[in-house]
């Protein structure tokens, strides 16, 4: 494992419309409203934490996203910083610590941070760093067959038997992800092998849980009707 780990989380202005489109597709990709990261040593000692809001100079917050994280355009105008300044600070830490980058639902955070670097005119260090998604690591902990992974709050509750504090705040979520990571590592769910299996760039396209297709339930009456129609059609063709 790397000497340092960087746990990152984003709160966004919306959700991507198409995960496969280039970052230059402005209307497709939402914006980072809040970006936070916490750096730890590999033995769990906190090194530093950063938490920043980004000025909404070129974006609005969708009502659906605002209802989740509670961030408003007025709040972001008052407390936000220029995007370039925020992304430059993360860029510097990624280059300085060369960490294993960890997130819960890495697919979203990877793309949002990458979009942030693109819009700030900065090279993307994530392309050259190992990534790990704690959400994907929760597969063995799932108790219901119709659930692929555990949300961060569900994982936190399962591990520590208490609600996750301040959900959908980027800094609180980054801290919660770190605590869950080290606990899963202590329990043996996360190992050097599971980290290596996810690979340096293997998370961008497949870390999102795939939606299950709904099963269509057909009652006995429906089956009798279908069978009857089939017999009628068969008789029609035989007579004809």
Phi, psi and omega in degrees: 000151177297158180293332182232152174235140178238118180262124187234149175211148179232147166246134193240169180278349181181202178235152179296143176279323182217117184290347187262352184284153179292159182292344177287348178282091190299317184286342184280322188258130176288187183242155173281124175265324178220135180227128180222149175210151180230131180256132178234156166283166184294342177264012171093014177269126181290134179259313181195163176219143178228142180215122185219144170257149183248131183302136180273055182287338182223024179205159171245166177257125180293148178304322181295316179291319178299326179290339180275306186260348175080006180277136179243161178298320179298317179297316182292326176296323183283322188249353186282160176241162177301141182304314185300319181296319180291312182294329178294325179293317177294319178305314180298316182291323178296320179286326182288316187264343183045056191273168158284123183264125187238139175209158173260114193075063184300328182305313180292309185294323177301309183293319183293319177294320179296318176298320179299317177296318180300313183290336178272357180074030182246150172295153184260102180293339181299335181295342185240014182240151176288143182238151176216133180253113179292335178296316179297332181286350183273359181310313180295345183266351183290134183258345183243135185294339181269009180238123184279318184218168177262135170294163183300315179297322178293317179296316180300314179299318181296319186280323190243359176057039176204153181295148175290129180286142171051055178298147179068027163249127190301318181291316179298321179291324177295318177295319180296320177298318179297315181297319178295318180302310184292329177288317177296326176292319179297323180282347180094002177288322174257125179227174176301327180290316181294326177293315181295326182296327179289332172078165183292324183230017186279003187261341191298324189256349187223016181275347180283135177298132181282130179295140178277142176287136181294139177273128181269119180268130180245124181284173181297318180300319179295319179297320179297319179296315180298316180297318180298316179297322179296319179294320179297315180296320179297316178297320180300314181291325179292318180292321181292000000 
